[in-house]
Amino acid sequence: MTTTLAEESPLAPDLGLLFARHSADMHAETPPGSNHMMDAGGLAVPGVAFFVLREAGRPVAMGAIKRIDAGHAEVKSMHVLAEDRGRGLSRRMLAYLLDQAAARGYRRLSLETGVQPIFAPARALYLKAGFEDCPPFEGYDEDPNSVFMTKVLG
């Protein structure tokens, strides 16, 4: 099966299922006021690079990096369709985001994720990739429903 991973517009019409599933997951267990996901329009702005992993042309995963400053960016909207999980696609997407961040000159990549059980696999993935817990960063406040992580690149 042909797979591609490339930068795309988050407004592409065939990404609706990815965004709908991501939104449903984020709202299912995250209390109001603690959900920091960005919708497609919020990702379609300067300073955000959005990437899609496709299998045989079908979008199965997405992720983005959002510029904080010249040396620091944030992982946003990383999601793999539930029926496509368990095959290493999250690892592949995260590795790609790390490579893209380094290629764009970022020296640090940070993220916010939830404390709820639904986010446990994501937290484990980030830890395995070398991310460490950190205090809230640009635009975030302390939140008992959030975990903040960061990784120094290369």
C-alpha positions as CSV (number, residue, x, y, z in Angstrom):
1,M,0.0,0.0,0.0
2,T,1.4,3.4,-0.9
3,T,1.8,5.8,2.0
4,T,2.6,9.4,1.9
5,L,3.3,11.9,4.6
6,A,3.3,15.5,3.5
7,E,2.4,19.1,4.4
8,E,-1.1,20.0,3.3
9,S,-3.8,22.5,3.9
10,P,-6.0,21.6,6.9
11,L,-8.9,22.9,4.8
12,A,-8.7,20.0,2.3
13,P,-12.3,18.7,1.8
14,D,-11.3,15.0,2.4
15,L,-10.0,15.7,6.0
16,G,-13.5,16.0,7.5
17,L,-13.5,12.6,9.1
18,L,-10.1,13.1,10.7
19,F,-11.2,16.4,12.2
20,A,-14.6,15.1,13.3
21,R,-13.0,12.1,15.1
22,H,-10.3,14.3,16.7
23,S,-12.9,16.8,17.9
24,A,-15.1,14.0,19.3
25,D,-12.2,12.4,21.2
26,M,-11.0,15.7,22.6
27,H,-14.5,16.7,23.8
28,A,-15.5,13.3,25.1
29,E,-13.3,13.3,28.2
30,T,-11.8,16.8,28.4
31,P,-13.7,19.2,30.7
32,P,-14.8,22.6,29.2
33,G,-12.0,25.1,29.6
34,S,-9.3,22.5,29.4
35,N,-9.7,21.6,25.7
36,H,-6.9,23.3,23.7
37,M,-7.5,21.6,20.3
38,M,-7.4,23.7,17.2
39,D,-10.0,23.2,14.4
40,A,-9.1,23.2,10.7
41,G,-9.5,27.0,10.4
42,G,-7.3,27.6,13.4
43,L,-4.6,25.4,11.8
44,A,-4.8,27.2,8.5
45,V,-2.8,30.2,9.6
46,P,0.7,31.5,9.1
47,G,3.1,29.9,11.7
48,V,1.4,26.5,11.6
49,A,2.6,23.6,9.4
50,F,0.0,20.9,9.0
51,F,0.8,17.4,7.9
52,V,-1.3,14.4,6.7
53,L,-0.4,10.7,6.5
54,R,-2.3,9.0,3.7
55,E,-2.6,5.4,2.7
56,A,-3.6,4.8,-0.9
57,G,-4.7,8.4,-0.9
58,R,-7.0,8.0,2.2
59,P,-6.1,10.4,5.1
60,V,-5.5,8.3,8.2
61,A,-3.5,10.6,10.4
62,M,-2.7,14.2,10.9
63,G,-0.4,16.4,13.0
64,A,0.9,20.0,13.1
65,I,3.6,22.1,14.5
66,K,2.8,25.7,15.6
67,R,5.5,28.3,15.9
68,I,5.9,29.8,19.4
69,D,9.1,31.7,18.6
70,A,12.2,31.3,16.4
71,G,13.5,28.4,18.4
72,H,10.4,26.8,19.9
73,A,7.3,25.2,18.4
74,E,4.3,23.1,19.7
75,V,2.8,19.9,18.6
76,K,-0.9,20.3,17.7
77,S,-3.8,18.2,16.6
78,M,-2.0,14.9,16.3
79,H,-4.6,12.2,15.6
80,V,-4.8,8.7,14.0
81,L,-8.1,7.2,13.0
82,A,-9.2,4.6,15.5
83,E,-9.4,1.8,12.9
84,D,-5.9,2.5,11.8
85,R,-4.2,2.5,15.3
86,G,-1.8,-0.2,16.5
87,R,0.4,-0.1,13.4
88,G,3.0,2.5,14.4
89,L,1.3,5.4,12.6
90,S,1.5,7.7,15.7
91,R,5.2,7.0,16.0
92,R,5.7,7.7,12.3
93,M,3.8,11.0,12.6
94,L,5.6,12.1,15.7
95,A,9.0,11.3,14.1
96,Y,8.0,13.3,11.1
97,L,6.9,16.3,13.2
98,L,10.2,16.1,15.1
99,D,12.2,16.0,11.8
100,Q,10.1,18.9,10.4
101,A,10.6,21.0,13.5
102,A,14.4,20.5,13.4
103,A,14.5,21.2,9.7
104,R,12.7,24.5,10.3
105,G,15.3,25.5,12.9
106,Y,13.3,24.9,16.1
107,R,15.5,23.8,19.0
108,R,12.6,22.8,21.3
109,L,9.3,21.2,20.7
110,S,6.6,21.2,23.4
111,L,3.0,19.9,23.7
112,E,0.0,19.9,25.9
113,T,-2.1,16.7,26.4
114,G,-4.7,15.5,28.8
115,V,-4.5,13.6,32.1
116,Q,-7.6,11.5,31.3
117,P,-7.2,7.8,30.5
118,I,-7.9,8.3,26.8
119,F,-4.6,10.3,26.6
120,A,-2.4,7.6,28.3
121,P,-1.2,6.1,25.0
122,A,-0.2,9.5,23.7
123,R,1.6,10.4,26.9
124,A,3.5,7.0,26.7
125,L,4.4,7.8,23.0
126,Y,5.8,11.2,23.9
127,L,7.8,9.8,26.9
128,K,9.3,7.1,24.7
129,A,10.2,9.8,22.1
130,G,12.2,11.7,24.7
131,F,9.7,14.3,25.8
132,E,9.8,15.3,29.5
133,D,7.3,17.0,31.8
134,C,7.6,20.7,31.9
135,P,5.7,23.7,33.3
136,P,3.0,25.4,31.2
137,F,4.5,27.3,28.2
138,E,3.4,30.1,25.9
139,G,-0.3,30.7,26.2
140,Y,-1.1,28.0,28.8
141,D,-1.8,28.2,32.5
142,E,-1.6,25.5,35.2
143,D,-4.5,23.1,34.7
144,P,-5.1,19.9,36.6
145,N,-6.5,18.4,33.4
146,S,-3.3,19.1,31.4
147,V,0.1,17.6,31.1
148,F,2.8,19.7,29.5
149,M,5.9,18.1,27.9
150,T,8.9,19.4,26.0
151,K,11.9,18.0,24.1
152,V,15.1,19.7,23.2
153,L,15.9,18.9,19.5
154,G,19.2,17.6,18.1
